[in-house]
Amino acid sequence: MAGQNLFRLKMVDIDKSYTQITMSPNPVSETLTIDLPSWKNVSTLSIFDKVKLVILISIRSSEPADH
């Protein structure tokens, strides 16, 4: 029986607060699932492959979603 491979990242801010992000599966073949308790403070998400080539850059708009 195969186990689930995942990657956990703990981001620590200057004020010592932290957020834990879980990403799975690891390695990714088609779809990457990112579990983050709150996306409200995320302004940019960049994903790179194993040779550091950019796969995705997502920049959150400051405009409301209905515009």
N, C-alpha and C positions, 0 to 999 in steps of 0.2 A: 504494500500500500504506500503510495507516494505521499510525502508530507507537503504542506503548503510552505512555499518560500516567500518571504516578504522582507521588506527593508523598512527599518524604523529610523527616523531622524528626530533628534531633539534639538530644537532651535532655542537658544538662550539669548534674551535681549540684554541690553545694557543695565536695565533695572533689575536683573536676575529673574524676571518672569520667564516662563518657557512654554513652548507649545510642542506637542509630539505629533509627528506626521507619520502615517503608515502608508506604504505603497506596495502594491502587489499586482500580479505575480512578479517574481524575480528569478530569472530574467523575463523580460516582456517579449512576447511574440507578436501580439496584435493590439491588445487593449490594456492600458495601465489604469488601475484604480487608485485614486489618491484619497485617503481619509484624513480630513483635517477638521478639528472641532469648530473652527470659525474661519471663513474666508474673508471676513470684512476688513482685516488689516493686510491682506495680500494685495499688492499692487502689480507685481509682475511674477510670472512663473516661466522659468526656462528649463527645458529638458534637453539633455545631451546624450549622445550614444557613447559607447565604450571608448571610442577614439576622439572624443570631445567635439564631435560635429553637432551642430544645433539641429534638433529634431522639431522642437516647438518653442515658440515664444508667445506668451499670452499676456497682454497688458489690459488690466481692468480699466474700463472707461469710467470717468467720473459722472457721466450722464446717466440718468435713470434708464432702466431696461426698456421702457415703453417708447423711447424717442428713436 
